Amino acid sequence: MDTVTVSPKYQVVIPKNIRTSMKLRPGQKMKIIEYDGRIELIPDKSIEDMKGFLRGINTDFAREDDRL
C-alpha cells in the first residue's frame, strides 16, 4: 500500500506503479466518491474503451421466471 500526501491545494499524486497498472493518461477524467469513510477514484472510460470488457463472462445460470 502506497502513501500519498495532500498538497496545500488539496492535490495528490497517484503513484507510478498504480498509474501504469491502471493505464491512466494525463488529462484523463475520473469520478470521485466518498464511500464508507474513504475516497475512491474511478477512471472515466469512453464507450470505445469499454468494447469487449464482458468477453468470456459466464452466462450459464438459471434466470428468474419474470426475466427474459
Contact map, one row per residue, 1 for C-alpha under 8 A:
11100000000000000000000000000000000000000000000000000000000000000000
11110000000000100000000000000000000000000000000000000000000000000000
11111000000000000000000000000000000000000000000000000000000000000000
01111100000111100000000000000000000000000000000000000000000000000000
00111110000110000000000000000000000000000000000000000000000000000000
00011111111100000000000000000000000000000000000000000000000000000000
00001111111100000000000000000000000000000000000000000000000000000000
00000111111000000000000000000000000000000000000000000000000000000000
00000111111000000000000000000000000000000000000000000000000000000000
00000111111100000000000000000000000000000000000000000000000000000000
00000111111110000000000000000000000000000000000000000000000000000000
00011110011111000000000000000000000000000000000000000000000000000000
00011000001111100000000000000000000000000000000000000000000000000000
00010000000111110110000000000000000000000000000000000000000000000000
01010000000011111110000000000000000000000000000000000000000000000000
00000000000001111111000000000000000000000000000000000000000000000000
00000000000000111111100000000000000000000000000000000000000000000000
00000000000001111111110000000000000000000000000000000000000000000000
00000000000001111111111110000000000000000000000000000000000000000000
00000000000000011111111100000000000000000000000000000000000000000000
00000000000000001111111000000000000000000000000000000000000000000000
00000000000000000111111100000000000000000000000000000000000000000000
00000000000000000011111110000000000000000000000000000000000000000000
00000000000000000011011111010000000000000010000000000000000000000000
00000000000000000010001111110000000000000000000000000000000000000000
00000000000000000000000111110000000000000000000000000000000000000000
00000000000000000000000011111000000000000000000000000000000000000000
00000000000000000000000111111100000000000011000000000000000000000000
00000000000000000000000000111110000000000011000000000000000000000000
00000000000000000000000000011111000000001111000000000000000000000000
00000000000000000000000000001111100000001111000000000000000000000000
00000000000000000000000000000111110000111100000000000000000000000000
00000000000000000000000000000011111000111000000000000000000000000000
00000000000000000000000000000001111111110000000000000000000000000000
00000000000000000000000000000000111111110000000000000000000000000000
00000000000000000000000000000000011111000000000000000000000000000000
00000000000000000000000000000000011111100000000000000000000000000000
00000000000000000000000000000000011111110000000000000000000000000000
00000000000000000000000000000001111011111000000000000000000000000000
00000000000000000000000000000001111001111100000000000000000000000000
00000000000000000000000000000111100000111110000000000000000000000000
00000000000000000000000000000111000000011111000000000000000000000000
00000000000000000000000100011110000000001111100000000000000000000000
00000000000000000000000000011110000000000111110000000000000000000000
00000000000000000000000000000000000000000011111011000000000000000000
00000000000000000000000000000000000000000001111111000000000000000000
00000000000000000000000000000000000000000000111111100000000000000000
00000000000000000000000000000000000000000000011111100000000000000000
00000000000000000000000000000000000000000000111111100000000000000000
00000000000000000000000000000000000000000000111111111000000000000000
00000000000000000000000000000000000000000000001111111000000000000000
00000000000000000000000000000000000000000000000001111110000000000000
00000000000000000000000000000000000000000000000001111110000000000000
00000000000000000000000000000000000000000000000000011111100000000000
00000000000000000000000000000000000000000000000000011111100000000000
00000000000000000000000000000000000000000000000000000111110000000000
00000000000000000000000000000000000000000000000000000111111000000000
00000000000000000000000000000000000000000000000000000001111110000000
00000000000000000000000000000000000000000000000000000000111110000000
00000000000000000000000000000000000000000000000000000000011111000000
00000000000000000000000000000000000000000000000000000000011111100000
00000000000000000000000000000000000000000000000000000000000111110000
00000000000000000000000000000000000000000000000000000000000011111011
00000000000000000000000000000000000000000000000000000000000001111110
00000000000000000000000000000000000000000000000000000000000000111111
00000000000000000000000000000000000000000000000000000000000000011111
00000000000000000000000000000000000000000000000000000000000000111111
00000000000000000000000000000000000000000000000000000000000000101111
